[in-house]
Amino acid sequence: MTRVRHNDYGVLRPPALGTWRPTLRVSVVIPAYNCAEALERTIAALARQTYPAELVEVVVADDGSEPPIEAAGARVVRVADGWGRGTARQTGQLAATGDVVHWLDADMILADDHLEAHMRWHHLIDYAVVIGDTRFVDAPGEEGVQTEYTRKTLESTRRLKDAGASAYLLHTGASSSVRTELLRAAGGVDASLNMAEDTELGYRLAQAGAVFVPDPEARGWHVGPSTVMLREKEVHRHNWSYLGDLIPDLRWLRGHPRRTWLVPYVRVAVTATTYEETRATVDSALAGTLTDAAVTIVGPWGKLTGERRSSLDDPMLELRLLSHHYAHEPRVEFAESVPVSAAPAPFLVTVPTGWVLGADTLAALVRHADRDVLGLVCVALAEGGSGVVTARLERTAAFARAALLPGAADDLVDELFGSEWVSGSEYGFATAAQAEPLTGEPAKWRALAGQRQGEVKELRTEVARLTAEVDRLTAAAEPSGEQERRGPLHSIIRHLRSAG
């Protein structure tokens, strides 16, 4: 299988349309609600496809239409629990039996070779997410236009080949396709979402190792404008209220300095040893400038039973103290083994117990990885008789893609994303004995910054007052004395303006 570095799918060579023989089955999943006329037109377009009919099933997920949808040429499944686009898409994909799930809106008209264009990519690699070329029209038969966002994104990223870790942002439910196995490994569709479920799914597919391929030959026309085109600001206001919790990559939605988020940006894994040593590492990870970090403490937690024991001589005392200490910290969880993946978090950092992270360590490591979309950053901490002591930052998407291919994970990640070694001291690592105590410095500096901002505000107010006074005096001055009056006072004002 061809290996794709980052999202540069240009190494793939899809066959020309009409020149190849497919073998994969595709389930076209269409969520629908009270749209019988548009749906009939969409299903008719599917009946004209060049892709072999025996390899195509059409699944319509009826989201509570009244009367219930009846669709010749399709299998209709009724949404039984819940409502909305997320629920309908999830209901449809769970009913799908094909090797590939092809999402389609109910108001789409397709070129006759639309499915074939999509499916040729899935015959090349198992981890493609293909995005159709959707144009918006007022009526069937028009040429239509792409959304401005789609056009600009494709132009600025060499059709997503240079999109790095953000290619998923173009994923849409209007016309996209993915291997069923990859879709279900990513967790399927979030049934709780009625809008932006396609963007959130695209993010999780990216963490599962997907490559996003926009195919200009997968032509389709959406009849009527999208909700975003009609009410963009309202759509963003609605969707951003919850996407900040679900997609940590959207950093502008996480401006609050203290609150806890559902999906962390970085998950830190620490293996439990002594109470003091483990606390030093865990607390340092929670106290950094990257506030949406979470910690997994690894240990045999299942051995902590409730039978009578000596409180001070308990052989599991270290674990028990740690479980007491972090029992109510929402950013800490307990696990029996090191996580195989941090998904849906985009980064996993493993730190040897007893080593302490500096205030900016996590943020600096992520910045370093993001400069070249590295899949792995190894941090050399110390060297002893047993070898080099290391910490590791792993990009979730990189290791997920490596897991889909034969070979050693680290070698594959280096080939597909790149990896580097850095010095621990350069990134603020220290042993617990060397590190400065955590004494609330972040709060202190935030308070000082607030104080300074207040002082700046007062100075600007004073500059405005003095400026008004100068203007008043200038207007009242006699022409003969004007230069004299303007001299020193205007110099002071110029100085205050430049300082403010």
Secondary structure, DSSP 8 states (H G I E B T S, - for coil): -----TT-GGG-----TTS------EEEEEEESS-HHHHHHHHHHHHT-SS-GGGEEEEEEE-S-SS----TTSEEEE--S--SHHHHHHHHHHH--SSEEEEE-TTEEE-TTHHHHHHHHHTT-TTEEEEEEEEEESSTT---B--HHHHHHHHHTTTTTT-GGGGGGG--SSEEEEEHHHHHHTT---TT-SSSHHHHHHHHHHHTT-EEEEEEEEEEEEES--HHHHSHHHHHHHHHHHHHHH-TT-GGG---SS---SS-SEEEEEE---HHHHHHHHHHHHTSS--SEEEEEES-GGG---S---TTT-TTHHHHHHHHHHTT-TTEEEESS--S--TTSSEEEE--TTEE--TTHHHHHHHHHHHTT-SEEEEEEEEETTEEEEEEEEEHHHHHHHHTSSS-HHHHHHHHT-EEEEETGGGT-EETTTS----SHHHHHHHHHHHHHHHHHHHHHHHHHHHHHHHHHHHHS-GGGHHHHHHHHHHHHHHHHHH-
